[in-house]
Amino acid sequence: MKNSEIHEISNIISKELRLFSDPVRLLVPKLLIHAKNRRNFFILFELSKFQSTRNLILKIIKKDQNVTKKLEELIKKRANKALEKKIYFTIKKLRENKTLN
């Protein structure tokens, strides 16, 4: 992901990040580093809200072998229509916020 995208996402989610649990907040910088694009970041972010998938994400990152590839495989396995819909509305909301600011 480009530095400009990382900066943009971090500015947008920083307002709502305080509402999440500590493990989710601590995982965000790692997700920003390893996500290939904005969509992948938001899917991983949503998945990290659940303890079982958060632990799986952390295990992949700790092994530090083909992290991007393994995270993409996780996205393919775990992403479903409900999650995709939630991501769609999150990105839409972020775009609307960006135009308002």
N, C-alpha and C positions, 0 to 999 in steps of 0.2 A: 504494500500500500504506500502511496506517496505521502510525504511529510505534510503536505497541505491537507490531505484527507484525514490524516491522524489528528492534526490540529483542529480541523473543523468538527470532527466527531467528538473529540474530547471537550471542546467548548460547549457543544450541544448537550452531551450527556452529563456534564458536570453539575448541571442544575438539579437533575433527578437522581444522581448517583448516591447522594446521602440517604436516600430512602431505602437502599438495598442493604443486605447484611454485609458484614465485614469480609467474609470470604469472596463474595461477588465483587466487592470494590477492589480487593487486592488482586483479583484476577484480570481486571480490565486492562492494565498496562501490558500484561503478557499477551492478551488477545490482540491488542493494537499492534504489537510487534509481529505476531505470527499470522494474522489474517491477511489473505491476499487482496481482498477488496472490502468495500463497505458492507455488502450483502453478507459475506462470510462472517464479518465481525458481528453483525447483529444476530445472526443465527447462533453463533457461539456464545454471545452474550445472553441470549434467551435460554440456551441450554445450560449455561452456568448457574442459572437460578435454581436448578434442581441438584441436590447433593450428589446423587449417583453420577450424573453426567459431568458435574464439576470435578469430581474426583478422577474421572476418566480423562478429562482434559488436562488436569494437573499431571497425571501419570504420563501422558504423551509428551508434555512439555519437559518434564524432569528427565525423561530418557534422552531427549535432545537428538533423536535420530529421525531424519525426514519428518520433522514436526509439521510442516505445511501440508505435506502429502497425507499424513495420518489424520490431521484435523479435517481435511477435505473428505476423507473416507468416513469420518465420524459424522460430518454434516450430511453426507448422502444417506447414511444409515438412519440417522435420527430425525432428519427434517421430514415433516409431514404437512398436510394441507393446512391444519390449524396454525402451525408454527409459521408457515409461509404467509398466511393471511395476516398474522400478527406483525410479522416483519414488514409486510407491504404497508400496513397502516402506520407503523412506527416511522418508516422512511418518509411516507407522505406527510406525517405530522412534522417531521424534522424539516422537510422542504418548505412547508408553510411557515414554520417558525423562522426559517432563514429569510424568507421574503418579508416577514413582518419586522424583523430587527434591522 
